[in-house]
Amino acid sequence: MKYLLGEKLNFDWKIATVTILSTLLLMVDHYHLFTAHKYWDRVILYLFIPLLITLFLFRENPKECGFSIGDWKLGLTYTAIGILFMAPIIYYLGSGDASMKKYYEPFLNGLPWTTFLDLIGWEFIFRGWILFTYARKFGHDALWLQAVPFAIAHIGKPEIETLSTIFGGFAFGWVAWRTKSFVYPFLIHWFIATFIIIVAAGTI
């Protein structure tokens, strides 16, 4: 259908593909379990599938989507700053919130590798695949655009955490943008997720 209300539609097919597939992958993740553990599902859904689409459908180097080391000096600096900034906030909020304890205590076993596997694909799809694909067309606005599905995907988690994710998603995106890599927001997010489980469970 070439026309809708008299106006010709002219889509960027890569933007449409990333938007549709990332949305479907989030939904599939919510409704289904394909392996013995959810974190293995997320490696497949959020890392392997986008990489395969990038390589064989888009015919692009994954480095164009932030799948690289990028500016490692700047990245490690941001990682250290992020960890030092977030650690006291997590400790303050996580140690005194009953909803956080109830939600996160069951995830204590298997740390830190469970959070590593759970988040590496998660960060790639938002701070790699979506962010850098959108950035080609929308520029800096891609930082907010990728933060929206990231925040919505947190619905069901403790409210105090979910309400912060639109801003946290932007911050992670900014780190990826500046370093040209999803690796450093992943490292920060990995620390945050691991530490919040430890704190909420009351082990420290």
MITORDO-885497 format. One line per 10 residues: number of its first residue (from 1); their letters; for each residue x negated, y, z negated of C-alpha. Coordinates in steps of 0.5 Angstrom, whole numbers, plus 500, padded with zeros to 3 digits. Layout:
! residues N
NUM	a	X,Y,Z ~ ...
//
This chain:
! residues 204
1	mkyllgekln	500,500,500 ~ 496,506,503 ~ 501,512,500 ~ 504,513,493 ~ 509,519,493 ~ 506,522,499 ~ 498,521,497 ~ 493,517,499 ~ 490,512,494 ~ 482,512,494
11	fdwkiatvti	479,508,489 ~ 472,506,487 ~ 472,499,487 ~ 467,498,482 ~ 470,502,477 ~ 477,499,478 ~ 473,492,478 ~ 469,494,471 ~ 476,497,468 ~ 480,491,470
21	lstlllmvdh	475,485,468 ~ 473,488,462 ~ 480,489,460 ~ 482,482,461 ~ 476,479,458 ~ 478,483,452 ~ 485,480,452 ~ 482,473,453 ~ 477,474,448 ~ 483,475,443
31	yhlftahkyw	488,470,445 ~ 483,464,446 ~ 477,460,444 ~ 473,456,449 ~ 467,454,445 ~ 466,451,437 ~ 465,459,435 ~ 468,465,437 ~ 461,468,438 ~ 459,463,443
41	drvilylfip	465,465,447 ~ 463,473,447 ~ 456,471,449 ~ 460,468,455 ~ 465,473,456 ~ 461,479,455 ~ 454,478,457 ~ 454,472,462 ~ 460,474,466 ~ 459,481,467
51	llitlflfre	452,480,469 ~ 454,475,474 ~ 459,480,477 ~ 453,485,477 ~ 449,480,481 ~ 453,477,486 ~ 459,481,487 ~ 456,488,486 ~ 449,486,489 ~ 446,490,484
61	npkecgfsig	440,490,479 ~ 442,489,472 ~ 437,494,470 ~ 442,499,473 ~ 447,497,468 ~ 442,498,462 ~ 440,491,462 ~ 433,493,461 ~ 428,495,455 ~ 429,502,458
71	dwklgltyta	425,508,454 ~ 423,503,448 ~ 419,509,444 ~ 425,513,444 ~ 430,507,443 ~ 426,505,437 ~ 426,512,434 ~ 433,512,435 ~ 434,505,432 ~ 430,507,425
81	igilfmapii	434,513,425 ~ 441,510,426 ~ 439,504,420 ~ 437,509,415 ~ 443,514,416 ~ 448,508,416 ~ 445,504,410 ~ 447,508,405 ~ 454,510,408 ~ 456,502,409
91	yylgsgdasm	453,501,402 ~ 458,506,399 ~ 464,504,403 ~ 463,497,403 ~ 462,496,396 ~ 468,499,394 ~ 473,497,399 ~ 478,491,397 ~ 480,490,404 ~ 473,490,407
101	kkyyepflng	471,485,402 ~ 477,480,404 ~ 476,481,411 ~ 468,480,411 ~ 467,475,406 ~ 468,469,410 ~ 463,471,415 ~ 457,471,410 ~ 455,464,413 ~ 450,464,418
111	lpwttfldli	447,471,418 ~ 444,474,421 ~ 444,470,428 ~ 452,470,428 ~ 452,477,428 ~ 447,477,433 ~ 450,472,438 ~ 457,476,437 ~ 454,483,438 ~ 449,482,444
121	gwefifrgwi	455,481,449 ~ 459,486,446 ~ 454,491,446 ~ 452,490,453 ~ 460,490,456 ~ 461,497,453 ~ 454,500,452 ~ 451,497,459 ~ 456,495,464 ~ 462,500,463
131	lftyarkfgh	458,506,461 ~ 453,506,466 ~ 458,504,472 ~ 463,509,469 ~ 457,514,469 ~ 456,514,476 ~ 462,517,477 ~ 464,521,471 ~ 458,523,468 ~ 457,525,461
141	dalwlqavpf	465,523,460 ~ 463,516,461 ~ 461,517,453 ~ 468,518,451 ~ 471,513,456 ~ 467,507,454 ~ 469,509,447 ~ 476,508,448 ~ 477,501,449 ~ 471,499,444
151	aiahigkpei	475,503,438 ~ 482,499,441 ~ 478,493,440 ~ 477,494,433 ~ 485,494,431 ~ 486,489,426 ~ 479,490,422 ~ 480,494,416 ~ 483,501,417 ~ 477,505,414
161	etlstifggf	472,502,419 ~ 477,502,425 ~ 478,510,425 ~ 471,511,425 ~ 470,507,431 ~ 471,512,437 ~ 466,516,434 ~ 461,510,433 ~ 462,508,440 ~ 461,515,442
171	afgwvawrtk	454,515,438 ~ 452,508,441 ~ 454,510,448 ~ 449,516,447 ~ 443,512,445 ~ 444,508,451 ~ 445,514,455 ~ 438,517,453 ~ 434,510,453 ~ 437,507,459
181	sfvypflihw	438,501,455 ~ 444,497,451 ~ 438,494,447 ~ 438,500,442 ~ 445,501,440 ~ 445,493,440 ~ 440,493,435 ~ 443,499,430 ~ 450,495,431 ~ 447,488,429
191	fiatfiiiva	444,491,423 ~ 451,495,421 ~ 455,489,422 ~ 450,484,418 ~ 449,489,412 ~ 457,491,412 ~ 458,483,411 ~ 453,482,406 ~ 455,489,402 ~ 463,487,403
201	agti	461,480,400 ~ 458,483,394 ~ 452,479,395 ~ 448,486,393
//
